[in-house]
Amino acid sequence: MPHDQAPFLSGFFEKGYLGVDFFFILSGFILTHVYLPSVQNGSFQAHAFMIRRIARIYPLHFITLLVMAGVYFTPLQWGAQAILPPEATPIRSFFYNLLMIHGWGVDDDLSFNRPSWSISAEWFAYLCFPFIIGRLLKIRPNILLPMATGVFFYLWMWGYQAMPDRTITTLTFDFSPFRIAPEFIIGMALYLWSLNIRSLPQHMPCVFLAIFSGACLIFMYCQVWDIFIVACFIPIIFFATLTSRETKGCAWLCNDFFVWLGEISYALYMVHFPVMTIVMGSAMLVLGSAYSQHYVMFCCLSAMLMLALSMLLHKFFELPARSFLTRYLEKA
């Protein structure tokens, strides 16, 4: 929805891209939670880790890449312009996307399933994880967390002074590893630090979660510096974790609906741009200038299609493909 039609939501639209930074921190947190025991007891295997990560992210990336490549060669000119800039080389960009390195500064712009640059960044973090987890364990968590956070803050401020419009929280195709690396390590450090924190009084985690979530929303609405919004993500993840351990007072956070929503979230993220491109491109092609008069209706239609398609893809493609790819790669 255009900002002039929703002035009260303009701040949230402007800062919506920071959801990726939240996920980068959360990703480091969760992976450390899952694999820390095997690292500590010496049973961690890097190749098994990589197989599971590939099986997790690649099937949906691959199928949405094929869809967007198909759209690029159709008469949907609006879609073609959104998928690749005029000066781009389709074959080269497709190859980079296929290898999941299209967010590593090798291409000139976003391409094909444009939001998948963040999957490329995640792929970089996955490749680094087996090499850094053991080294981070040698640093005391009460030193590691402020150190990792301090490095991120320094990099952000340095980027802001050098180029205010291109801080590390706005990097996408132009070397996204520089964006994910400090945030991913913050997530890892946060988990290691959280292991030393004993339970807080009942309801307190939920109270603090509400406070920092509210502050984050206010910061987004007021469009403050990204660094303050990202800073809120750290306690939000920490207190959300505590509420999941002690659900009294916040049991709604752990009900089946939110668990299910989390399960289909990756599929929803990967299909939202293809659906918007096809729906909006078709509408513009058919309606021409009258398209703008029905913009809200097409947004609602796109949202419904995204949710339905995500549910179907998660159940009938993502889970079977993940299982098949895991078995195949383990036998290879």
KOLTORBA-481131 format. One record per residue (C-alpha): residue number from 1; residue in one letter; chain; x, y, z. Coordinates in nm, 2 decimals. Each point is the difference from the previous one (the first is absolute). Layout:
<sites>
num	residu	chaine	X	Y	Z
NUM	A	A	X	Y	Z
...
</sites>
This chain:
<sites>
num	residu	chaine	X	Y	Z
1	M	A	0.00	0.00	0.00
2	P	A	0.14	0.34	-0.09
3	H	A	0.12	0.20	0.29
4	D	A	-0.24	0.29	-0.07
5	Q	A	-0.29	-0.24	0.04
6	A	A	0.13	-0.13	0.33
7	P	A	0.19	0.28	0.18
8	F	A	-0.01	-0.18	0.34
9	L	A	0.17	-0.30	-0.15
10	S	A	0.26	0.18	-0.20
11	G	A	0.27	-0.05	0.27
12	F	A	-0.06	-0.37	0.02
13	F	A	0.02	-0.03	-0.38
14	E	A	0.32	0.20	-0.01
15	K	A	0.17	-0.21	0.27
16	G	A	-0.15	-0.33	-0.10
17	Y	A	0.33	-0.11	-0.16
18	L	A	0.14	-0.04	0.35
19	G	A	-0.20	-0.31	0.05
20	V	A	0.29	-0.17	-0.19
21	D	A	0.24	0.12	0.27
22	F	A	-0.22	-0.15	0.27
23	F	A	0.00	-0.33	-0.18
24	F	A	0.38	0.01	-0.04
25	I	A	0.04	0.04	0.38
26	L	A	-0.26	-0.26	0.07
27	S	A	0.17	-0.24	-0.24
28	G	A	0.33	0.01	0.18
29	F	A	-0.19	-0.04	0.33
30	I	A	-0.20	-0.31	-0.11
31	L	A	0.29	-0.18	-0.18
32	T	A	0.22	0.04	0.31
33	H	A	-0.29	-0.14	0.21
34	V	A	-0.04	-0.30	-0.23
35	Y	A	0.37	-0.09	-0.06
36	L	A	0.17	0.11	0.32
37	P	A	-0.04	-0.33	0.18
38	S	A	0.16	-0.19	-0.29
39	V	A	0.29	0.25	-0.02
40	Q	A	0.06	-0.03	0.37
41	N	A	0.00	-0.38	0.01
42	G	A	0.21	-0.03	-0.32
43	S	A	-0.27	-0.16	-0.22
44	F	A	-0.06	0.30	-0.22
45	Q	A	0.06	-0.08	-0.37
46	A	A	0.03	0.29	-0.24
47	H	A	-0.11	-0.20	-0.31
48	A	A	-0.31	-0.12	0.17
49	F	A	-0.08	0.36	0.11
50	M	A	0.04	0.13	-0.36
51	I	A	-0.22	-0.28	-0.14
52	R	A	-0.28	0.10	0.24
53	R	A	0.04	0.37	-0.08
54	I	A	0.00	-0.06	-0.38
55	A	A	-0.31	-0.22	0.03
56	R	A	-0.16	0.27	0.21
57	I	A	0.04	0.30	-0.23
58	Y	A	0.08	-0.12	-0.35
59	P	A	-0.32	-0.17	-0.12
60	L	A	-0.22	0.31	0.04
61	H	A	0.28	0.22	-0.13
62	F	A	0.04	-0.21	-0.31
63	I	A	-0.37	-0.03	-0.08
64	T	A	-0.07	0.38	0.04
65	L	A	0.31	0.08	-0.20
66	L	A	-0.14	-0.21	-0.29
67	V	A	-0.34	0.17	0.03
68	M	A	0.16	0.34	-0.02
69	A	A	0.22	-0.10	-0.28
70	G	A	-0.31	-0.11	-0.19
71	V	A	-0.18	0.33	0.08
72	Y	A	0.30	0.19	-0.13
73	F	A	-0.05	-0.15	-0.35
74	T	A	-0.38	0.06	-0.01
75	P	A	-0.18	0.31	-0.13
76	L	A	-0.04	0.13	0.35
77	Q	A	0.23	0.30	-0.06
78	W	A	-0.06	0.15	0.34
79	G	A	0.11	-0.33	0.15
80	A	A	0.31	-0.01	-0.22
81	Q	A	0.10	0.34	0.11
82	A	A	-0.05	-0.09	0.37
83	I	A	0.20	-0.32	-0.04
84	L	A	0.31	0.13	-0.18
85	P	A	0.12	0.35	-0.07
86	P	A	0.05	0.08	-0.37
87	E	A	0.38	-0.02	0.01
88	A	A	0.01	-0.34	0.18
89	T	A	0.12	-0.32	-0.17
90	P	A	-0.28	-0.26	0.05
91	I	A	0.21	-0.31	-0.03
92	R	A	0.28	0.13	0.23
93	S	A	-0.25	0.11	0.26
94	F	A	-0.19	-0.33	-0.02
95	F	A	0.33	-0.19	0.05
96	Y	A	0.08	0.21	0.31
97	N	A	-0.35	-0.06	0.14
98	L	A	0.03	-0.37	-0.07
99	L	A	0.32	-0.02	0.21
100	M	A	-0.15	0.23	0.27
101	I	A	0.28	0.25	-0.03
102	H	A	-0.20	0.28	-0.16
103	G	A	0.01	0.20	0.32
104	W	A	0.38	-0.01	0.04
105	G	A	0.07	0.30	-0.21
106	V	A	0.05	-0.19	-0.33
107	D	A	-0.31	0.15	-0.18
108	D	A	-0.09	0.35	-0.08
109	D	A	-0.35	0.00	0.15
110	L	A	-0.28	-0.21	0.15
111	S	A	-0.12	-0.26	-0.24
112	F	A	-0.28	-0.26	-0.06
113	N	A	-0.15	-0.08	0.34
114	R	A	0.14	0.32	0.14
115	P	A	-0.05	-0.07	0.37
116	S	A	0.21	-0.31	-0.03
117	W	A	0.31	0.21	0.05
118	S	A	-0.05	-0.07	0.37
119	I	A	0.01	-0.38	-0.07
120	S	A	0.34	0.06	-0.17
121	A	A	0.11	0.18	0.32
122	E	A	-0.13	-0.28	0.22
123	W	A	0.19	-0.25	-0.22
124	F	A	0.32	0.20	0.07
125	A	A	-0.07	-0.02	0.38
126	Y	A	-0.06	-0.38	-0.03
127	L	A	0.33	-0.04	-0.17
128	C	A	0.17	0.19	0.28
129	F	A	-0.18	-0.16	0.30
130	P	A	0.20	-0.32	0.03
131	F	A	0.32	0.21	0.01
132	I	A	-0.10	0.26	0.25
133	I	A	-0.21	-0.18	0.25
134	G	A	0.29	-0.17	0.17
135	R	A	0.20	0.32	0.01
136	L	A	-0.28	0.20	0.16
137	L	A	-0.03	-0.25	0.27
138	K	A	0.35	0.09	0.12
139	I	A	-0.12	0.35	0.08
140	R	A	-0.20	0.07	0.31
141	P	A	-0.37	0.08	-0.09
142	N	A	-0.01	0.31	0.22
143	I	A	0.29	0.13	-0.21
144	L	A	-0.10	-0.14	-0.34
145	L	A	-0.35	0.15	-0.01
146	P	A	0.10	0.36	0.07
147	M	A	0.30	-0.04	-0.23
148	A	A	-0.21	-0.13	-0.29
149	T	A	-0.27	0.27	0.06
150	G	A	0.27	0.27	0.02
151	V	A	0.15	-0.11	-0.33
152	F	A	-0.34	0.02	-0.17
153	F	A	-0.07	0.34	0.15
154	Y	A	0.35	0.12	-0.12
155	L	A	-0.05	-0.13	-0.35
156	W	A	-0.34	0.16	-0.03
157	M	A	0.12	0.34	0.12
158	W	A	0.30	-0.02	-0.22
159	G	A	-0.22	-0.07	-0.30
160	Y	A	-0.24	0.27	0.10
161	Q	A	0.28	0.26	0.01
162	A	A	0.14	-0.12	-0.33
163	M	A	-0.33	-0.04	-0.19
164	P	A	-0.32	0.07	0.20
165	D	A	-0.22	-0.17	-0.26
166	R	A	0.20	-0.32	-0.02
167	T	A	0.06	-0.12	0.36
168	I	A	0.06	-0.37	0.05
169	T	A	-0.37	-0.05	0.08
170	T	A	-0.08	0.10	-0.35
171	L	A	0.25	-0.23	-0.18
172	T	A	-0.17	-0.26	-0.23
173	F	A	0.16	-0.11	-0.32
174	D	A	0.31	0.22	0.08
175	F	A	0.18	-0.24	0.23
176	S	A	-0.27	-0.11	0.24
177	P	A	0.25	-0.22	0.20
178	F	A	0.12	0.33	0.15
179	R	A	-0.35	0.05	0.13
180	I	A	-0.08	-0.35	0.13
181	A	A	0.34	-0.08	0.16
182	P	A	-0.02	0.23	0.31
183	E	A	-0.37	-0.06	0.05
184	F	A	0.04	-0.38	-0.03
185	I	A	0.28	0.01	0.26
186	I	A	-0.21	0.21	0.23
187	G	A	-0.27	-0.27	-0.01
188	M	A	0.26	-0.26	0.08
189	A	A	0.14	0.20	0.28
190	L	A	-0.34	0.08	0.14
191	Y	A	-0.09	-0.37	0.02
192	L	A	0.33	-0.08	0.18
193	W	A	-0.06	0.29	0.24
194	S	A	-0.36	-0.10	0.07
195	L	A	0.12	-0.34	0.13
196	N	A	0.14	0.18	0.30
197	I	A	-0.32	0.19	0.08
198	R	A	-0.23	-0.16	0.26
199	S	A	-0.37	0.03	-0.03
200	L	A	-0.16	0.33	0.07
201	P	A	-0.30	0.06	0.23
202	Q	A	-0.33	-0.13	-0.15
203	H	A	-0.15	0.23	-0.27
204	M	A	0.32	0.21	-0.01
205	P	A	0.12	-0.14	-0.34
206	C	A	-0.34	0.08	-0.15
207	V	A	0.00	0.35	0.14
208	F	A	0.35	0.07	-0.13
209	L	A	-0.09	-0.15	-0.34
210	A	A	-0.29	0.23	-0.02
211	I	A	0.21	0.30	0.09
212	F	A	0.27	-0.06	-0.25
213	S	A	-0.25	-0.10	-0.27
214	G	A	-0.19	0.32	0.06
215	A	A	0.32	0.20	-0.01
216	C	A	0.10	-0.17	-0.33
217	L	A	-0.34	0.09	-0.16
218	I	A	0.03	0.36	0.12
219	F	A	0.35	0.03	-0.14
220	M	A	-0.12	-0.14	-0.34
221	Y	A	-0.30	0.24	-0.01
222	C	A	0.23	0.29	0.08
223	Q	A	0.26	-0.12	-0.25
224	V	A	0.29	0.03	0.24
225	W	A	0.35	-0.13	-0.09
226	D	A	0.01	-0.37	-0.09
227	I	A	0.25	-0.06	0.28
228	F	A	-0.26	0.07	0.27
229	I	A	-0.25	-0.23	-0.16
230	V	A	0.25	-0.28	-0.04
231	A	A	0.11	0.05	0.36
232	C	A	-0.36	-0.08	0.11
233	F	A	0.01	-0.33	-0.18
234	I	A	0.26	-0.14	0.24
235	P	A	-0.22	0.03	0.32
236	I	A	-0.31	-0.10	-0.20
237	I	A	0.16	-0.33	-0.10
238	F	A	0.13	-0.06	0.35
239	F	A	-0.32	0.07	0.18
240	A	A	-0.21	-0.19	-0.26
241	T	A	0.22	-0.30	0.07
242	L	A	-0.07	0.03	0.37
243	T	A	-0.37	0.03	-0.06
244	S	A	0.02	-0.32	-0.20
245	R	A	0.16	-0.18	0.29
246	E	A	-0.25	0.14	0.25
247	T	A	-0.32	0.04	-0.18
248	K	A	-0.21	0.11	0.30
249	G	A	-0.15	0.34	-0.09
250	C	A	0.13	-0.02	-0.36
251	A	A	-0.14	-0.34	-0.11
252	W	A	-0.15	0.15	-0.31
253	L	A	0.35	0.04	-0.14
254	C	A	0.04	-0.38	-0.01
255	N	A	-0.34	-0.11	-0.13
256	D	A	-0.04	-0.21	-0.31
257	F	A	-0.09	0.29	-0.23
258	F	A	0.33	0.18	0.07
259	V	A	0.20	-0.32	-0.03
260	W	A	-0.17	-0.07	-0.34
261	L	A	0.06	0.36	-0.11
262	G	A	0.37	-0.05	0.07
263	E	A	0.01	-0.32	-0.19
264	I	A	-0.14	0.16	-0.32
265	S	A	0.19	0.33	0.04
266	Y	A	0.29	-0.10	-0.23
267	A	A	-0.24	-0.10	-0.28
268	L	A	-0.20	0.32	0.06
269	Y	A	0.32	0.20	-0.03
270	M	A	0.12	-0.17	-0.32
271	V	A	-0.33	0.02	-0.18
272	H	A	-0.11	0.36	0.09
273	F	A	0.20	0.17	-0.28
274	P	A	-0.09	-0.25	-0.28
275	V	A	-0.37	0.03	0.09
276	M	A	0.01	0.38	0.02
277	T	A	0.19	0.01	-0.33
278	I	A	-0.25	-0.22	-0.19
279	V	A	-0.32	0.14	0.15
280	M	A	0.10	0.37	-0.03
281	G	A	0.17	-0.05	-0.34
282	S	A	-0.31	-0.17	-0.14
283	A	A	-0.22	0.27	0.15
284	M	A	0.20	0.27	-0.16
285	L	A	0.01	-0.18	-0.33
286	V	A	-0.38	-0.04	-0.01
287	L	A	-0.12	0.32	0.17
288	G	A	0.27	0.24	-0.11
289	S	A	-0.04	0.34	0.18
290	A	A	-0.31	-0.12	0.18
291	Y	A	0.22	-0.24	0.20
292	S	A	0.08	0.26	0.27
293	Q	A	-0.37	0.04	0.08
294	H	A	-0.02	-0.37	0.11
295	Y	A	0.34	-0.01	0.17
296	V	A	-0.13	-0.10	0.35
297	M	A	-0.22	-0.27	-0.15
298	F	A	0.30	-0.16	-0.18
299	C	A	0.21	0.03	0.32
300	C	A	-0.27	-0.20	0.19
301	L	A	-0.02	-0.25	-0.28
302	S	A	0.38	-0.04	0.00
303	A	A	0.00	-0.05	0.38
304	M	A	-0.26	-0.28	-0.02
305	L	A	0.18	-0.17	-0.28
306	M	A	0.33	0.03	0.19
307	L	A	-0.14	-0.17	0.30
308	A	A	-0.18	-0.28	-0.19
309	L	A	0.31	-0.07	-0.22
310	S	A	0.23	0.00	0.31
311	M	A	-0.22	-0.26	0.17
312	L	A	0.00	-0.22	-0.31
313	L	A	0.37	0.03	-0.07
314	H	A	0.10	-0.06	0.36
315	K	A	-0.20	-0.32	0.02
316	F	A	0.02	-0.15	-0.35
317	F	A	0.34	0.13	-0.12
318	E	A	0.23	0.15	0.27
319	L	A	-0.03	-0.29	0.26
320	P	A	0.02	-0.28	-0.26
321	A	A	0.29	0.17	-0.19
322	R	A	0.19	0.06	0.32
323	S	A	-0.04	-0.37	0.11
324	F	A	0.10	-0.13	-0.35
325	L	A	0.30	0.24	-0.03
326	T	A	0.13	-0.09	0.34
327	R	A	-0.02	-0.38	-0.07
328	Y	A	0.16	0.05	-0.34
329	L	A	0.29	0.21	0.12
330	E	A	0.07	-0.22	0.29
331	K	A	0.04	-0.30	-0.23
332	A	A	0.21	0.19	-0.25
</sites>
